[in-house]
Structure formats: structure tokens, C-alpha cells
Amino acid sequence: MDEIIKACPFCNQGANNKRKSIGNLEHLHIYCASQLLVGARSFCHQKIEKAIFALYYFASMREYGTPLQEALRISSLQERMERICSDNFSKNYKS
């Protein structure tokens, strides 16, 4: 899949920009400094954060009968999700 896009179409816009950035999907979704993509990433991250918070709030209400902010500990769902994320993060960066 990385071979499909050879140069980032967003980094290489403008006559003065002679620098060619590799335009693989990782670059487009994480590293590209194009204002349009930075704004889109920020918007999506905010939406994802709100959705995860709502999910944790629901889990806390379901498990403890109290809102997330008032619970004495995090829900078992949140514990499992954090453990899975941590495990996946370590797997991706060990290799």
C-alpha cells in the first residue's frame, strides 16, 4: 500500500516548495503538516475523545451507579481498554 502514493500531494503544493515528502498513509494520517490535514486530525481526535468519555461514563453508571467523575475507581471496561491500548502500543514499538 505504501507504494501507491510516492509523494504527498498536500506537502508539495505551491511553487516555492521544492521539498518532496513521502506520501504514504502513515504520513498523511499522522505527520503531514498541511493546515487542512492538521485541522481534520484535530477535529477527529476531539470527536473520538468525546465518544470514549461517553462510553466510560456509561460504563461507570452501569457498573457503579455513579457518574465517571464521582466513581471511586475506573470501570472494568476502561481498565481493559487501557490495557489493550498499552499492549498494542508496546507491540508496535518493540519491533
Secondary structure as UniProt FT lines:
FT   TURN            2..4
FT   TURN            9..12
FT   TURN            15..16
FT   HELIX           25..26
FT   HELIX           27..31
FT   HELIX           35..64
FT   TURN            68..70
FT   HELIX           76..94
//
